[in-house]
Amino acid sequence: MNGSNNKSTEISAFVTFERGNKITARFTFELISPVTSNSNNSKSDIYINPNEKKIKSLHIQFAN
């Protein structure tokens, strides 16, 4: 997506939309791990699953 070869943080899905005509698109999600904050301003401790990922960016490419 940004020239990076770090495929472990990207997931691609091919999707076909059908409503009369068919349109196929490739959705590529770039994932990141959530950032934990050790700020003294937090009023409660929030558990963050280390396996959880957040979407950093989404690239949609339509097939011709």
N, C-alpha and C positions, 0 to 999 in steps of 0.2 A: 504494500500500500504506500509506504513512504520510502521505498527503496531498501528497506530493511529485509534481511533474510531470516528473521526470527519467527519461524512458522509456529512455534509452540504457543504463541499468544494470538494466533489468528484461526478463525473457524470460517469455512466457506459453506454456503448452502445454495443449491440451484433450485429455483422456485419457478413453477409454471402457473401463470394466472390464466384462467379460462372464463371468459364471459363473451361468448360469441367467438372472437378470435383468440388465439393462444399467444401469449407473450412470455418469454423465458428470461429470467434475470438471475444474476449471481450476486448473492449478498455475502460480503466478507466483513466479519466482525473482528475488530482488534480488541483484545481483552487486557485488563490490568487487574492487579490485586488491590483491594481497598487499602487505604492508608490509615494507620492507626495514629491517633493523636494522644500525646502525653501531656496535654495542656492542663494547667491547674484550674482552668475555667470550666471544665466539664463537671456537671453535677452528678453524673452517674457513670459507672463503668459499663461500656458497651462491648458485648462479646462479638468478635468478628471471626467467622469461620475461616481458617487459613486456606481452605479449598475453594472459597467463594471468589468469583471474578465479577468485575463490572465491565460494561461496554465502554471503551474509550472512544471508538469511532466506528462508523458503519459506512462502507463503500458499496454502492449498488451499480452494477454494470448490466445493461440490457443487451441481449444477443441480437444480432442482425437477422 
